[in-house]
Every structure is written in C-alpha cells, then in structure tokens.
C-alpha cells in the first residue's frame, strides 16, 4: 500500500496558495493608485478651467454693467465674487484699453 505524504506540497501548490494572492493584491493596489492619480489630474484640470471661465465671465459682466473692462483681477475679486486661490493659480491679466477685451491667462502653480 502506497501512502501519500499529506504534508509535502509541490511547487504549484505553494504558488497557488501564497504567491498568486500576493501578485493579485499588488496588481489591484497598482490599479487603485493609477486611478487616484488620474482622478487628481482630472480634478486639477477642471479647477483650472472653472477659474478661467469664471474670470472671463466676470470680466464680461463688468463690461456689460459698467461700460468698461476692470483694471485688475483684484477688482473682479472684490466686486464680482471671483475667488482666486493664489496658492494654486496665477492669473495673468493685461489690459490695453478700457474698451478692449484684456488678455487673460490662468496658470497652475
């Protein structure tokens, strides 16, 4: 009668029971990290777009109400409710004349 040793495992049993779950866990964790990075990049781009649009709308609104474009971004912030987070963004605002649309550039720091 041949007895099988129940304590002896071959290499495939070890791989199935130990290594494969570790590899699977690492792959899932990598996918989660990649997804979070993509979400963060998308969020930053959306914040930049929203700030650019809100500055441009406030400038157009100021022109429609007052008849001339605002002289600075601070004026827009004070009177038209636009908030610029200066720790994240820089707003380049260059005005040529009070009746010509200024150059507006929003840059992420």
Backbone atoms as SQL, in Angstrom:
CREATE TABLE atoms (id INTEGER PRIMARY KEY, chain TEXT, resi INTEGER, resn TEXT, atom TEXT, x REAL, y REAL, z REAL);
INSERT INTO atoms VALUES
  (1, 'A', 1, 'UNK', 'N', 0.830, -1.159, 0.000),
  (2, 'A', 1, 'UNK', 'CA', 0.000, 0.000, 0.000),
  (3, 'A', 1, 'UNK', 'C', 0.893, 1.247, 0.000),
  (4, 'A', 2, 'UNK', 'N', 0.616, 2.165, -0.918),
  (5, 'A', 2, 'UNK', 'CA', 1.401, 3.379, -1.057),
  (6, 'A', 2, 'UNK', 'C', 0.708, 4.479, -0.282),
  (7, 'A', 3, 'UNK', 'N', 1.481, 5.090, 0.603),
  (8, 'A', 3, 'UNK', 'CA', 0.916, 6.196, 1.391),
  (9, 'A', 3, 'UNK', 'C', 1.398, 7.511, 0.808),
  (10, 'A', 4, 'UNK', 'N', 0.482, 8.427, 0.683),
  (11, 'A', 4, 'UNK', 'CA', 0.839, 9.767, 0.229),
  (12, 'A', 4, 'UNK', 'C', 1.187, 10.605, 1.434),
  (13, 'A', 5, 'UNK', 'N', 2.210, 11.371, 1.266),
  (14, 'A', 5, 'UNK', 'CA', 2.583, 12.292, 2.337),
  (15, 'A', 5, 'UNK', 'C', 1.705, 13.538, 2.201),
  (16, 'A', 6, 'UNK', 'N', 0.837, 13.758, 3.153),
  (17, 'A', 6, 'UNK', 'CA', -0.096, 14.890, 3.059),
  (18, 'A', 6, 'UNK', 'C', 0.562, 16.210, 3.426),
  (19, 'A', 7, 'UNK', 'N', 1.735, 16.182, 3.979),
  (20, 'A', 7, 'UNK', 'CA', 2.427, 17.409, 4.374),
  (21, 'A', 7, 'UNK', 'C', 3.368, 17.928, 3.294),
  (22, 'A', 8, 'UNK', 'N', 3.637, 17.133, 2.333),
  (23, 'A', 8, 'UNK', 'CA', 4.550, 17.532, 1.276),
  (24, 'A', 8, 'UNK', 'C', 3.752, 18.190, 0.150),
  (25, 'A', 9, 'UNK', 'N', 4.149, 19.437, -0.199),
  (26, 'A', 9, 'UNK', 'CA', 3.454, 20.167, -1.256),
  (27, 'A', 9, 'UNK', 'C', 4.400, 20.343, -2.429),
  (28, 'A', 10, 'UNK', 'N', 3.840, 20.317, -3.598),
  (29, 'A', 10, 'UNK', 'CA', 4.685, 20.596, -4.752),
  (30, 'A', 10, 'UNK', 'C', 4.703, 22.101, -5.008),
  (31, 'A', 11, 'UNK', 'N', 5.477, 22.511, -5.991),
  (32, 'A', 11, 'UNK', 'CA', 5.689, 23.931, -6.255),
  (33, 'A', 11, 'UNK', 'C', 4.401, 24.636, -6.678),
  (34, 'A', 12, 'UNK', 'N', 3.520, 23.987, -7.394),
  (35, 'A', 12, 'UNK', 'CA', 2.275, 24.610, -7.845),
  (36, 'A', 12, 'UNK', 'C', 1.329, 24.898, -6.677),
  (37, 'A', 13, 'UNK', 'N', 1.339, 24.042, -5.708),
  (38, 'A', 13, 'UNK', 'CA', 0.512, 24.290, -4.524),
  (39, 'A', 13, 'UNK', 'C', 0.996, 25.526, -3.774),
  (40, 'A', 14, 'UNK', 'N', 2.308, 25.659, -3.665),
  (41, 'A', 14, 'UNK', 'CA', 2.882, 26.829, -2.990),
  (42, 'A', 14, 'UNK', 'C', 2.552, 28.100, -3.767),
  (43, 'A', 15, 'UNK', 'N', 2.695, 28.032, -5.089),
  (44, 'A', 15, 'UNK', 'CA', 2.375, 29.205, -5.908),
  (45, 'A', 15, 'UNK', 'C', 0.910, 29.594, -5.780),
  (46, 'A', 16, 'UNK', 'N', 0.052, 28.617, -5.853),
  (47, 'A', 16, 'UNK', 'CA', -1.373, 28.896, -5.763),
  (48, 'A', 16, 'UNK', 'C', -1.756, 29.461, -4.408),
  (49, 'A', 17, 'UNK', 'N', -1.177, 28.963, -3.364),
  (50, 'A', 17, 'UNK', 'CA', -1.609, 29.357, -2.027),
  (51, 'A', 17, 'UNK', 'C', -0.922, 30.615, -1.505),
  (52, 'A', 18, 'UNK', 'N', 0.255, 30.978, -1.999),
  (53, 'A', 18, 'UNK', 'CA', 0.965, 32.112, -1.411),
  (54, 'A', 18, 'UNK', 'C', 1.285, 33.213, -2.407),
  (55, 'A', 19, 'UNK', 'N', 1.904, 32.873, -3.495),
  (56, 'A', 19, 'UNK', 'CA', 2.423, 33.886, -4.402),
  (57, 'A', 19, 'UNK', 'C', 1.321, 34.524, -5.243),
  (58, 'A', 20, 'UNK', 'N', 0.426, 33.751, -5.776),
  (59, 'A', 20, 'UNK', 'CA', -0.620, 34.311, -6.630),
  (60, 'A', 20, 'UNK', 'C', -1.515, 35.322, -5.904),
  (61, 'A', 21, 'UNK', 'N', -1.950, 35.074, -4.666),
  (62, 'A', 21, 'UNK', 'CA', -2.732, 36.114, -3.971),
  (63, 'A', 21, 'UNK', 'C', -1.943, 37.405, -3.735),
  (64, 'A', 22, 'UNK', 'N', -0.648, 37.278, -3.494),
  (65, 'A', 22, 'UNK', 'CA', 0.184, 38.472, -3.302),
  (66, 'A', 22, 'UNK', 'C', 0.281, 39.251, -4.605),
  (67, 'A', 23, 'UNK', 'N', 0.498, 38.568, -5.712),
  (68, 'A', 23, 'UNK', 'CA', 0.569, 39.235, -7.011),
  (69, 'A', 23, 'UNK', 'C', -0.768, 39.892, -7.345),
  (70, 'A', 24, 'UNK', 'N', -1.847, 39.187, -7.102),
  (71, 'A', 24, 'UNK', 'CA', -3.175, 39.747, -7.361),
  (72, 'A', 24, 'UNK', 'C', -3.401, 41.008, -6.528),
  (73, 'A', 25, 'UNK', 'N', -3.029, 40.978, -5.260),
  (74, 'A', 25, 'UNK', 'CA', -3.184, 42.142, -4.376),
  (75, 'A', 25, 'UNK', 'C', -2.353, 43.318, -4.869),
  (76, 'A', 26, 'UNK', 'N', -1.126, 43.065, -5.294),
  (77, 'A', 26, 'UNK', 'CA', -0.274, 44.140, -5.801),
  (78, 'A', 26, 'UNK', 'C', -0.831, 44.745, -7.092),
  (79, 'A', 27, 'UNK', 'N', -1.376, 43.917, -7.963),
  (80, 'A', 27, 'UNK', 'CA', -1.967, 44.428, -9.201),
  (81, 'A', 27, 'UNK', 'C', -3.182, 45.297, -8.892),
  (82, 'A', 28, 'UNK', 'N', -4.027, 44.853, -7.992),
  (83, 'A', 28, 'UNK', 'CA', -5.211, 45.636, -7.623),
  (84, 'A', 28, 'UNK', 'C', -4.793, 46.962, -6.974),
  (85, 'A', 29, 'UNK', 'N', -3.798, 46.928, -6.105),
  (86, 'A', 29, 'UNK', 'CA', -3.319, 48.165, -5.468),
  (87, 'A', 29, 'UNK', 'C', -2.732, 49.119, -6.507),
  (88, 'A', 30, 'UNK', 'N', -2.015, 48.578, -7.477),
  (89, 'A', 30, 'UNK', 'CA', -1.472, 49.414, -8.552),
  (90, 'A', 30, 'UNK', 'C', -2.562, 50.074, -9.366),
  (91, 'A', 31, 'UNK', 'N', -3.620, 49.333, -9.644),
  (92, 'A', 31, 'UNK', 'CA', -4.742, 49.899, -10.385),
  (93, 'A', 31, 'UNK', 'C', -5.431, 51.007, -9.592),
  (94, 'A', 32, 'UNK', 'N', -5.550, 50.834, -8.298),
  (95, 'A', 32, 'UNK', 'CA', -6.169, 51.853, -7.447),
  (96, 'A', 32, 'UNK', 'C', -5.326, 53.119, -7.436),
  (97, 'A', 33, 'UNK', 'N', -4.009, 52.974, -7.283),
  (98, 'A', 33, 'UNK', 'CA', -3.111, 54.140, -7.272),
  (99, 'A', 33, 'UNK', 'C', -3.167, 54.863, -8.607),
  (100, 'A', 34, 'UNK', 'N', -3.155, 54.121, -9.701),
  (101, 'A', 34, 'UNK', 'CA', -3.247, 54.727, -11.025),
  (102, 'A', 34, 'UNK', 'C', -4.561, 55.484, -11.192),
  (103, 'A', 35, 'UNK', 'N', -5.654, 54.906, -10.738),
  (104, 'A', 35, 'UNK', 'CA', -6.951, 55.575, -10.816),
  (105, 'A', 35, 'UNK', 'C', -7.004, 56.854, -10.001),
  (106, 'A', 36, 'UNK', 'N', -6.404, 56.832, -8.820),
  (107, 'A', 36, 'UNK', 'CA', -6.366, 58.036, -7.985),
  (108, 'A', 36, 'UNK', 'C', -5.536, 59.134, -8.634),
  (109, 'A', 37, 'UNK', 'N', -4.429, 58.767, -9.259),
  (110, 'A', 37, 'UNK', 'CA', -3.606, 59.757, -9.941),
  (111, 'A', 37, 'UNK', 'C', -4.353, 60.370, -11.119),
  (112, 'A', 38, 'UNK', 'N', -5.078, 59.561, -11.855),
  (113, 'A', 38, 'UNK', 'CA', -5.861, 60.075, -12.976),
  (114, 'A', 38, 'UNK', 'C', -6.973, 61.003, -12.496),
  (115, 'A', 39, 'UNK', 'N', -7.601, 60.651, -11.387),
  (116, 'A', 39, 'UNK', 'CA', -8.659, 61.484, -10.821),
  (117, 'A', 39, 'UNK', 'C', -8.102, 62.824, -10.356),
  (118, 'A', 40, 'UNK', 'N', -6.939, 62.801, -9.738),
  (119, 'A', 40, 'UNK', 'CA', -6.315, 64.045, -9.271),
  (120, 'A', 40, 'UNK', 'C', -5.944, 64.949, -10.445),
  (121, 'A', 41, 'UNK', 'N', -5.387, 64.381, -11.493),
  (122, 'A', 41, 'UNK', 'CA', -5.031, 65.173, -12.669),
  (123, 'A', 41, 'UNK', 'C', -6.272, 65.775, -13.316),
  (124, 'A', 42, 'UNK', 'N', -7.334, 64.998, -13.388),
  (125, 'A', 42, 'UNK', 'CA', -8.578, 65.490, -13.961),
  (126, 'A', 42, 'UNK', 'C', -9.170, 66.610, -13.110),
  (127, 'A', 43, 'UNK', 'N', -9.076, 66.455, -11.808),
  (128, 'A', 43, 'UNK', 'CA', -9.593, 67.471, -10.893),
  (129, 'A', 43, 'UNK', 'C', -8.823, 68.784, -11.029),
  (130, 'A', 44, 'UNK', 'N', -7.511, 68.693, -11.161),
  (131, 'A', 44, 'UNK', 'CA', -6.701, 69.909, -11.334),
  (132, 'A', 44, 'UNK', 'C', -7.047, 70.618, -12.636),
  (133, 'A', 45, 'UNK', 'N', -7.189, 69.868, -13.701),
  (134, 'A', 45, 'UNK', 'CA', -7.527, 70.466, -14.992),
  (135, 'A', 45, 'UNK', 'C', -8.909, 71.112, -14.947),
  (136, 'A', 46, 'UNK', 'N', -9.833, 70.477, -14.267),
  (137, 'A', 46, 'UNK', 'CA', -11.188, 71.034, -14.150),
  (138, 'A', 46, 'UNK', 'C', -11.179, 72.318, -13.323),
  (139, 'A', 47, 'UNK', 'N', -10.410, 72.346, -12.251),
  (140, 'A', 47, 'UNK', 'CA', -10.302, 73.562, -11.437),
  (141, 'A', 47, 'UNK', 'C', -9.727, 74.723, -12.224),
  (142, 'A', 48, 'UNK', 'N', -8.730, 74.446, -13.033),
  (143, 'A', 48, 'UNK', 'CA', -8.123, 75.469, -13.880),
  (144, 'A', 48, 'UNK', 'C', -9.135, 76.002, -14.892),
  (145, 'A', 49, 'UNK', 'N', -9.887, 75.103, -15.508),
  (146, 'A', 49, 'UNK', 'CA', -10.889, 75.504, -16.494),
  (147, 'A', 49, 'UNK', 'C', -12.000, 76.342, -15.861),
  (148, 'A', 50, 'UNK', 'N', -12.441, 75.937, -14.676),
  (149, 'A', 50, 'UNK', 'CA', -13.519, 76.662, -13.997),
  (150, 'A', 50, 'UNK', 'C', -13.068, 78.062, -13.614),
  (151, 'A', 51, 'UNK', 'N', -11.843, 78.190, -13.101),
  (152, 'A', 51, 'UNK', 'CA', -11.340, 79.521, -12.733),
  (153, 'A', 51, 'UNK', 'C', -11.216, 80.409, -13.964),
  (154, 'A', 52, 'UNK', 'N', -10.697, 79.864, -15.058),
  (155, 'A', 52, 'UNK', 'CA', -10.567, 80.642, -16.288),
  (156, 'A', 52, 'UNK', 'C', -11.931, 81.134, -16.767),
  (157, 'A', 53, 'UNK', 'N', -12.911, 80.249, -16.772),
  (158, 'A', 53, 'UNK', 'CA', -14.254, 80.641, -17.206),
  (159, 'A', 53, 'UNK', 'C', -14.877, 81.680, -16.275),
  (160, 'A', 54, 'UNK', 'N', -14.686, 81.522, -14.975),
  (161, 'A', 54, 'UNK', 'CA', -15.309, 82.469, -14.043),
  (162, 'A', 54, 'UNK', 'C', -14.667, 83.857, -14.144),
  (163, 'A', 55, 'UNK', 'N', -13.360, 83.916, -14.369),
  (164, 'A', 55, 'UNK', 'CA', -12.711, 85.219, -14.553),
  (165, 'A', 55, 'UNK', 'C', -13.220, 85.873, -15.834),
  (166, 'A', 56, 'UNK', 'N', -13.299, 85.108, -16.908),
  (167, 'A', 56, 'UNK', 'CA', -13.768, 85.675, -18.182),
  (168, 'A', 56, 'UNK', 'C', -15.232, 86.131, -18.102),
  (169, 'A', 57, 'UNK', 'N', -16.055, 85.372, -17.413),
  (170, 'A', 57, 'UNK', 'CA', -17.459, 85.779, -17.260),
  (171, 'A', 57, 'UNK', 'C', -17.583, 87.038, -16.414),
  (172, 'A', 58, 'UNK', 'N', -16.784, 87.120, -15.363),
  (173, 'A', 58, 'UNK', 'CA', -16.824, 88.312, -14.515),
  (174, 'A', 58, 'UNK', 'C', -16.345, 89.539, -15.274),
  (175, 'A', 59, 'UNK', 'N', -15.331, 89.375, -16.113),
  (176, 'A', 59, 'UNK', 'CA', -14.838, 90.490, -16.930),
  (177, 'A', 59, 'UNK', 'C', -15.925, 90.947, -17.898),
  (178, 'A', 60, 'UNK', 'N', -16.586, 90.011, -18.556),
  (179, 'A', 60, 'UNK', 'CA', -17.667, 90.362, -19.487),
  (180, 'A', 60, 'UNK', 'C', -18.839, 91.004, -18.750),
  (181, 'A', 61, 'UNK', 'N', -19.150, 90.499, -17.570),
  (182, 'A', 61, 'UNK', 'CA', -20.240, 91.074, -16.777),
  (183, 'A', 61, 'UNK', 'C', -19.914, 92.505, -16.354),
  (184, 'A', 62, 'UNK', 'N', -18.674, 92.713, -15.950),
  (185, 'A', 62, 'UNK', 'CA', -18.249, 94.065, -15.575),
  (186, 'A', 62, 'UNK', 'C', -18.378, 95.017, -16.760),
  (187, 'A', 63, 'UNK', 'N', -17.979, 94.568, -17.927),
  (188, 'A', 63, 'UNK', 'CA', -18.091, 95.410, -19.121),
  (189, 'A', 63, 'UNK', 'C', -19.550, 95.719, -19.450),
  (190, 'A', 64, 'UNK', 'N', -20.410, 94.720, -19.284),
  (191, 'A', 64, 'UNK', 'CA', -21.826, 94.929, -19.582),
  (192, 'A', 64, 'UNK', 'C', -22.471, 95.896, -18.597),
  (193, 'A', 65, 'UNK', 'N', -22.075, 95.819, -17.327),
  (194, 'A', 65, 'UNK', 'CA', -22.685, 96.664, -16.301),
  (195, 'A', 65, 'UNK', 'C', -22.078, 98.061, -16.270),
  (196, 'A', 66, 'UNK', 'N', -20.746, 98.122, -16.280),
  (197, 'A', 66, 'UNK', 'CA', -20.058, 99.399, -16.067),
  (198, 'A', 66, 'UNK', 'C', -19.634, 100.093, -17.353),
  (199, 'A', 67, 'UNK', 'N', -19.596, 99.382, -18.473),
  (200, 'A', 67, 'UNK', 'CA', -19.215, 100.007, -19.737),
  (201, 'A', 67, 'UNK', 'C', -17.727, 99.971, -20.026),
  (202, 'A', 68, 'UNK', 'N', -16.953, 99.445, -19.141),
  (203, 'A', 68, 'UNK', 'CA', -15.517, 99.268, -19.401),
  (204, 'A', 68, 'UNK', 'C', -15.022, 98.023, -18.669),
  (205, 'A', 69, 'UNK', 'N', -13.879, 97.522, -19.117),
  (206, 'A', 69, 'UNK', 'CA', -13.321, 96.323, -18.510),
  (207, 'A', 69, 'UNK', 'C', -12.633, 96.680, -17.193),
  (208, 'A', 70, 'UNK', 'N', -12.619, 95.768, -16.236),
  (209, 'A', 70, 'UNK', 'CA', -11.980, 96.050, -14.946),
  (210, 'A', 70, 'UNK', 'C', -10.471, 96.236, -15.101),
  (211, 'A', 71, 'UNK', 'N', -9.901, 97.035, -14.222),
  (212, 'A', 71, 'UNK', 'CA', -8.478, 97.338, -14.335),
  (213, 'A', 71, 'UNK', 'C', -7.572, 96.263, -13.739),
  (214, 'A', 72, 'UNK', 'N', -8.127, 95.368, -12.916),
  (215, 'A', 72, 'UNK', 'CA', -7.285, 94.336, -12.305),
  (216, 'A', 72, 'UNK', 'C', -8.124, 93.139, -11.871),
  (217, 'A', 73, 'UNK', 'N', -7.434, 92.068, -11.552),
  (218, 'A', 73, 'UNK', 'CA', -8.094, 90.866, -11.040),
  (219, 'A', 73, 'UNK', 'C', -8.636, 91.135, -9.644),
  (220, 'A', 74, 'UNK', 'N', -7.952, 91.943, -8.879),
  (221, 'A', 74, 'UNK', 'CA', -8.405, 92.277, -7.528),
  (222, 'A', 74, 'UNK', 'C', -9.769, 92.962, -7.565),
  (223, 'A', 75, 'UNK', 'N', -9.995, 93.803, -8.580),
  (224, 'A', 75, 'UNK', 'CA', -11.286, 94.464, -8.746),
  (225, 'A', 75, 'UNK', 'C', -12.380, 93.427, -8.990),
  (226, 'A', 76, 'UNK', 'N', -12.083, 92.454, -9.815),
  (227, 'A', 76, 'UNK', 'CA', -13.048, 91.380, -10.097),
  (228, 'A', 76, 'UNK', 'C', -13.340, 90.594, -8.822),
  (229, 'A', 77, 'UNK', 'N', -12.300, 90.299, -8.070),
  (230, 'A', 77, 'UNK', 'CA', -12.484, 89.559, -6.818),
  (231, 'A', 77, 'UNK', 'C', -13.333, 90.352, -5.829),
  (232, 'A', 78, 'UNK', 'N', -13.080, 91.637, -5.736),
  (233, 'A', 78, 'UNK', 'CA', -13.776, 92.459, -4.746),
  (234, 'A', 78, 'UNK', 'C', -15.241, 92.687, -5.112),
  (235, 'A', 79, 'UNK', 'N', -15.523, 92.965, -6.382),
  (236, 'A', 79, 'UNK', 'CA', -16.874, 93.389, -6.744),
  (237, 'A', 79, 'UNK', 'C', -17.716, 92.332, -7.478),
  (238, 'A', 80, 'UNK', 'N', -17.077, 91.280, -7.976),
  (239, 'A', 80, 'UNK', 'CA', -17.826, 90.304, -8.765),
  (240, 'A', 80, 'UNK', 'C', -17.746, 88.887, -8.225),
  (241, 'A', 81, 'UNK', 'N', -17.232, 88.709, -7.053),
  (242, 'A', 81, 'UNK', 'CA', -17.304, 87.439, -6.347),
  (243, 'A', 81, 'UNK', 'C', -16.424, 86.314, -6.856),
  (244, 'A', 82, 'UNK', 'N', -15.419, 86.626, -7.632),
  (245, 'A', 82, 'UNK', 'CA', -14.497, 85.594, -8.100),
  (246, 'A', 82, 'UNK', 'C', -13.422, 85.403, -7.034),
  (247, 'A', 83, 'UNK', 'N', -13.150, 84.146, -6.704),
  (248, 'A', 83, 'UNK', 'CA', -12.100, 83.853, -5.726),
  (249, 'A', 83, 'UNK', 'C', -10.954, 83.139, -6.433),
  (250, 'A', 84, 'UNK', 'N', -9.761, 83.718, -6.339),
  (251, 'A', 84, 'UNK', 'CA', -8.566, 83.116, -6.929),
  (252, 'A', 84, 'UNK', 'C', -7.713, 82.576, -5.795),
  (253, 'A', 85, 'UNK', 'N', -7.512, 81.269, -5.786),
  (254, 'A', 85, 'UNK', 'CA', -6.634, 80.641, -4.791),
  (255, 'A', 85, 'UNK', 'C', -5.193, 80.852, -5.249),
  (256, 'A', 86, 'UNK', 'N', -4.544, 81.823, -4.661),
  (257, 'A', 86, 'UNK', 'CA', -3.205, 82.210, -5.103),
  (258, 'A', 86, 'UNK', 'C', -2.127, 81.196, -4.721),
  (259, 'A', 87, 'UNK', 'N', -2.489, 80.218, -3.906),
  (260, 'A', 87, 'UNK', 'CA', -1.531, 79.153, -3.613),
  (261, 'A', 87, 'UNK', 'C', -1.523, 78.098, -4.720),
  (262, 'A', 88, 'UNK', 'N', -2.557, 78.092, -5.564),
  (263, 'A', 88, 'UNK', 'CA', -2.655, 77.104, -6.646),
  (264, 'A', 88, 'UNK', 'C', -2.552, 77.708, -8.035),
  (265, 'A', 89, 'UNK', 'N', -3.014, 78.968, -8.200),
  (266, 'A', 89, 'UNK', 'CA', -3.124, 79.547, -9.532),
  (267, 'A', 89, 'UNK', 'C', -2.547, 80.962, -9.578),
  (268, 'A', 90, 'UNK', 'N', -2.122, 81.323, -10.779),
  (269, 'A', 90, 'UNK', 'CA', -1.714, 82.698, -11.078),
  (270, 'A', 90, 'UNK', 'C', -2.584, 83.162, -12.230),
  (271, 'A', 91, 'UNK', 'N', -3.150, 84.350, -12.093),
  (272, 'A', 91, 'UNK', 'CA', -3.970, 84.909, -13.163),
  (273, 'A', 91, 'UNK', 'C', -3.203, 86.084, -13.758),
  (274, 'A', 92, 'UNK', 'N', -2.799, 85.909, -15.010),
  (275, 'A', 92, 'UNK', 'CA', -2.140, 86.998, -15.746),
  (276, 'A', 92, 'UNK', 'C', -3.239, 87.798, -16.428),
  (277, 'A', 93, 'UNK', 'N', -3.338, 89.061, -16.067),
  (278, 'A', 93, 'UNK', 'CA', -4.413, 89.923, -16.560),
  (279, 'A', 93, 'UNK', 'C', -3.769, 91.187, -17.097),
  (280, 'A', 94, 'UNK', 'N', -3.818, 91.349, -18.409),
  (281, 'A', 94, 'UNK', 'CA', -3.193, 92.511, -19.037),
  (282, 'A', 94, 'UNK', 'C', -4.250, 93.275, -19.818),
  (283, 'A', 95, 'UNK', 'N', -4.460, 94.532, -19.420),
  (284, 'A', 95, 'UNK', 'CA', -5.470, 95.352, -20.068),
  (285, 'A', 95, 'UNK', 'C', -4.770, 96.403, -20.928),
  (286, 'A', 96, 'UNK', 'N', -5.274, 96.556, -22.140),
  (287, 'A', 96, 'UNK', 'CA', -4.699, 97.519, -23.077),
  (288, 'A', 96, 'UNK', 'C', -5.480, 98.829, -23.048),
  (289, 'A', 97, 'UNK', 'N', -6.785, 98.720, -23.114),
  (290, 'A', 97, 'UNK', 'CA', -7.662, 99.891, -23.063),
  (291, 'A', 97, 'UNK', 'C', -8.951, 99.460, -22.377),
  (292, 'A', 98, 'UNK', 'N', -9.709, 100.439, -21.899),
  (293, 'A', 98, 'UNK', 'CA', -10.907, 100.105, -21.133),
  (294, 'A', 98, 'UNK', 'C', -12.029, 99.525, -21.995),
  (295, 'A', 99, 'UNK', 'N', -11.916, 99.672, -23.328),
  (296, 'A', 99, 'UNK', 'CA', -12.970, 99.142, -24.199),
  (297, 'A', 99, 'UNK', 'C', -12.501, 97.956, -25.054),
  (298, 'A', 100, 'UNK', 'N', -11.312, 97.433, -24.784),
  (299, 'A', 100, 'UNK', 'CA', -10.787, 96.267, -25.499),
  (300, 'A', 100, 'UNK', 'C', -10.620, 95.127, -24.498),
  (301, 'A', 101, 'UNK', 'N', -11.105, 93.944, -24.895),
  (302, 'A', 101, 'UNK', 'CA', -11.030, 92.776, -24.016),
  (303, 'A', 101, 'UNK', 'C', -9.577, 92.528, -23.586),
  (304, 'A', 102, 'UNK', 'N', -9.347, 92.416, -22.286),
  (305, 'A', 102, 'UNK', 'CA', -7.973, 92.181, -21.806),
  (306, 'A', 102, 'UNK', 'C', -7.502, 90.761, -22.103),
  (307, 'A', 103, 'UNK', 'N', -6.187, 90.585, -22.096),
  (308, 'A', 103, 'UNK', 'CA', -5.602, 89.252, -22.206),
  (309, 'A', 103, 'UNK', 'C', -5.668, 88.594, -20.839),
  (310, 'A', 104, 'UNK', 'N', -6.244, 87.405, -20.802),
  (311, 'A', 104, 'UNK', 'CA', -6.410, 86.678, -19.529),
  (312, 'A', 104, 'UNK', 'C', -5.762, 85.314, -19.702),
  (313, 'A', 105, 'UNK', 'N', -4.887, 84.968, -18.763),
  (314, 'A', 105, 'UNK', 'CA', -4.224, 83.677, -18.781),
  (315, 'A', 105, 'UNK', 'C', -4.177, 83.150, -17.351),
  (316, 'A', 106, 'UNK', 'N', -4.765, 81.985, -17.142),
  (317, 'A', 106, 'UNK', 'CA', -4.753, 81.352, -15.822),
  (318, 'A', 106, 'UNK', 'C', -3.748, 80.212, -15.868),
  (319, 'A', 107, 'UNK', 'N', -2.792, 80.233, -14.933),
  (320, 'A', 107, 'UNK', 'CA', -1.713, 79.246, -14.902),
  (321, 'A', 107, 'UNK', 'C', -1.734, 78.549, -13.559),
  (322, 'A', 108, 'UNK', 'N', -1.543, 77.239, -13.599),
  (323, 'A', 108, 'UNK', 'CA', -1.460, 76.473, -12.351),
  (324, 'A', 108, 'UNK', 'C', -0.025, 76.513, -11.846),
  (325, 'A', 109, 'UNK', 'N', 0.121, 76.722, -10.542),
  (326, 'A', 109, 'UNK', 'CA', 1.472, 76.735, -9.971),
  (327, 'A', 109, 'UNK', 'C', 2.015, 75.335, -9.825);
